[in-house]
């Protein structure tokens, strides 16, 4: 059995290993694509749910607007996390991974039970992530 060599000159394995890697790779790619579609669909359904049920409650006089606005912002950030996670699963971009982490840290910062140290560490992490996204990722304006 002859082994094919890639660009580095190292053989890829036997015919069975190459076929196995190709089929398993395709199966994993299909699974991740399906998972991304499910996550994006859930984000879309949740966005509609927030627009229909939560957003109009801001104008009801009997509700606590501060808590409701905080819940609305948390829901919007959760939708953003789901959308970015779906994009990460589909395209495997470094920028999508950084943006998912940015959304997670931002959502943690608005939690009502956040302590001062949590806020300080979250703000520092957010600033560092924004710096990494702006200065170190390819394709970003400098």
C-alpha positions as CSV (number, residue, x, y, z in Angstrom):
1,X,0.0,0.0,0.0
2,X,1.4,3.3,-0.9
3,X,1.1,6.2,1.4
4,X,0.2,9.7,0.1
5,X,2.2,12.5,1.5
6,X,0.9,15.9,2.5
7,X,2.8,19.2,2.1
8,X,5.1,18.6,5.0
9,X,6.2,15.3,3.6
10,X,4.7,13.1,6.3
11,X,2.5,10.2,5.2
12,X,-1.2,10.4,6.1
13,X,-1.6,6.7,6.8
14,X,-3.1,3.7,5.1
15,X,-6.0,3.8,2.7
16,X,-8.3,2.6,5.5
17,X,-7.1,5.4,7.9
18,X,-7.6,8.0,5.2
19,X,-11.1,6.8,4.4
20,X,-12.0,6.5,8.1
21,X,-10.7,10.0,8.7
22,X,-12.7,11.4,5.8
23,X,-16.0,9.8,6.8
24,X,-15.6,10.6,10.5
25,X,-14.6,14.1,9.6
26,X,-17.6,14.5,7.4
27,X,-19.9,13.1,10.1
28,X,-18.4,15.5,12.7
29,X,-18.9,18.4,10.3
30,X,-22.5,17.4,9.7
31,X,-23.2,17.1,13.4
32,X,-21.7,20.5,14.2
33,X,-23.6,22.0,11.3
34,X,-26.9,20.5,12.6
35,X,-26.1,21.7,16.1
36,X,-25.4,25.2,14.8
37,X,-28.7,25.3,13.0
38,X,-30.5,24.1,16.1
39,X,-28.8,26.8,18.2
40,X,-29.5,29.5,15.7
41,X,-33.2,28.4,15.5
42,X,-33.4,28.5,19.2
43,X,-31.9,32.0,19.3
44,X,-34.4,33.2,16.7
45,X,-37.3,31.7,18.6
46,X,-36.1,33.3,21.8
47,X,-35.6,36.6,20.1
48,X,-39.3,36.6,19.0
49,X,-40.3,35.5,22.5
50,X,-38.4,38.4,24.1
51,X,-39.9,40.9,21.6
52,X,-43.5,39.6,22.1
53,X,-43.6,38.9,25.9
54,X,-40.8,40.7,27.7
55,X,-40.3,44.0,25.8
56,X,-43.9,45.2,26.1
57,X,-43.9,44.7,29.9
58,X,-41.6,47.8,30.2
59,X,-44.7,50.0,29.7
60,X,-46.8,48.3,32.3
61,X,-47.0,50.5,35.4
62,X,-47.3,47.6,37.9
63,X,-43.9,46.2,37.1
64,X,-40.4,47.0,38.5
65,X,-38.8,48.6,35.4
66,X,-35.3,48.2,36.7
67,X,-35.5,44.4,37.2
68,X,-37.4,44.0,33.9
69,X,-34.8,46.0,32.0
70,X,-32.1,43.9,33.6
71,X,-33.8,40.7,32.5
72,X,-34.3,42.1,29.0
73,X,-30.6,42.9,28.7
74,X,-29.7,39.5,30.0
75,X,-32.0,37.8,27.5
76,X,-30.6,39.9,24.6
77,X,-27.0,39.0,25.6
78,X,-28.1,35.3,25.9
79,X,-29.5,35.5,22.3
80,X,-26.2,37.0,21.2
81,X,-24.2,34.2,22.9
82,X,-26.4,31.6,21.1
83,X,-26.0,33.3,17.7
84,X,-22.2,33.7,18.1
85,X,-21.9,30.1,19.3
86,X,-23.8,29.0,16.2
87,X,-21.4,31.0,14.0
88,X,-18.5,29.5,15.8
89,X,-19.7,26.0,15.2
90,X,-20.3,26.7,11.5
91,X,-17.2,28.7,10.6
92,X,-14.6,27.9,13.3
93,X,-13.3,31.5,13.4
94,X,-11.2,32.9,16.1
95,X,-13.1,36.1,16.1
96,X,-16.3,34.2,16.8
97,X,-14.8,32.5,19.8
98,X,-13.6,35.8,21.2
99,X,-17.0,37.4,20.7
100,X,-18.7,34.5,22.5
101,X,-16.5,35.0,25.5
102,X,-17.1,38.8,25.3
103,X,-20.9,38.2,25.4
104,X,-20.5,35.8,28.3
105,X,-18.4,38.2,30.4
106,X,-20.8,41.1,29.6
107,X,-23.8,39.0,30.7
108,X,-22.0,38.1,33.9
109,X,-21.3,41.8,34.6
110,X,-25.0,42.8,34.6
111,X,-26.0,40.0,37.1
112,X,-27.5,41.5,40.2
113,X,-25.5,39.3,42.6
114,X,-22.1,40.4,41.1
115,X,-19.6,41.3,43.8
116,X,-17.1,44.2,43.5
117,X,-14.2,41.7,42.7
118,X,-16.4,40.1,40.1
119,X,-17.0,43.4,38.4
120,X,-13.4,44.4,38.5
121,X,-12.2,41.0,37.1
122,X,-15.0,41.0,34.5
123,X,-14.2,44.6,33.4
124,X,-10.5,43.7,33.1
125,X,-11.3,40.6,31.1
126,X,-13.6,42.5,28.8
127,X,-11.0,45.2,28.2
128,X,-8.4,42.5,27.4
129,X,-10.7,40.6,25.1
130,X,-11.6,43.8,23.2
131,X,-7.9,44.6,22.9
132,X,-7.2,41.1,21.6
133,X,-10.1,41.4,19.1
134,X,-9.0,44.8,17.9
135,X,-5.2,44.4,17.7
136,X,-4.4,40.7,17.2
137,X,-7.2,39.2,15.0
138,X,-6.6,39.3,11.3
139,X,-8.9,41.4,9.1
140,X,-9.6,44.1,11.8
141,X,-8.8,47.7,11.2
142,X,-5.9,49.1,13.3
